[in-house]
Amino acid sequence: MQDVSQPNRYLTATQVRARFGNISDMTLWRWLQDDALGFPKPMVINRRRLFREDQIIDWEARRHAEAAA
């Protein structure tokens, strides 16, 4: 079976929003502003936000672990 996550793979804001159930851009912005939430910060290139996929996966795992505790 092939591992679909690749190191240094980047997701656009649209892909990140779709990953979390087509959340709005405003919701994503709120997550980024909430330091307590710890959502991964993107790098910005030509006004495009690019998120590292491995950081998104790590954040998801931490959130699941917190919810299970």
C-alpha positions as CSV (number, residue, x, y, z in Angstrom):
1,M,0.0,0.0,0.0
2,Q,1.3,3.4,-0.9
3,D,1.7,6.1,1.7
4,V,-0.3,9.1,0.5
5,S,1.4,11.7,2.8
6,Q,4.7,12.9,1.5
7,P,7.2,15.0,3.4
8,N,7.2,18.6,2.4
9,R,3.9,18.3,0.6
10,Y,1.9,21.6,0.7
11,L,-1.9,22.1,0.7
12,T,-3.6,25.2,-0.5
13,A,-6.1,26.9,1.8
14,T,-8.9,25.5,-0.4
15,Q,-7.6,22.0,0.1
16,V,-7.3,22.5,3.9
17,R,-10.9,23.9,4.0
18,A,-12.2,20.9,2.0
19,R,-10.3,18.5,4.4
20,F,-12.3,19.8,7.3
21,G,-15.7,19.5,5.7
22,N,-15.7,22.6,3.4
23,I,-15.3,25.1,6.3
24,S,-15.5,28.7,5.3
25,D,-12.5,30.9,4.8
26,M,-13.6,32.9,7.8
27,T,-13.5,29.8,10.0
28,L,-10.0,29.0,8.7
29,W,-9.0,32.6,9.5
30,R,-10.4,32.3,13.0
31,W,-8.5,29.1,13.6
32,L,-5.3,30.8,12.5
33,Q,-5.9,33.7,14.9
34,D,-6.6,31.4,17.9
35,D,-3.2,30.7,19.4
36,A,-4.8,28.3,22.0
37,L,-6.0,26.1,19.1
38,G,-2.5,25.8,17.7
39,F,-3.6,25.4,14.1
40,P,-0.5,25.3,11.8
41,K,0.5,28.6,10.3
42,P,0.9,28.7,6.5
43,M,3.6,30.1,4.5
44,V,2.5,32.8,2.1
45,I,3.7,33.0,-1.5
46,N,2.2,35.6,-3.8
47,R,-0.7,36.0,-1.4
48,R,-1.4,32.3,-1.5
49,R,-1.5,30.4,1.8
50,L,0.3,27.0,1.7
51,F,0.0,24.6,4.6
52,R,2.5,21.8,5.2
53,E,0.5,18.6,5.1
54,D,2.5,16.9,7.8
55,Q,1.8,19.7,10.2
56,I,-2.0,19.4,9.5
57,I,-1.9,15.7,10.1
58,D,0.0,16.2,13.4
59,W,-2.5,18.8,14.5
60,E,-5.4,16.5,13.7
61,A,-3.8,13.7,15.7
62,R,-3.3,16.0,18.7
63,R,-6.9,17.1,18.5
64,H,-8.2,13.5,18.4
65,A,-6.0,12.6,21.4
66,E,-7.3,15.6,23.4
67,A,-10.9,14.7,22.6
68,A,-10.3,11.1,23.7
69,A,-8.8,12.1,27.0
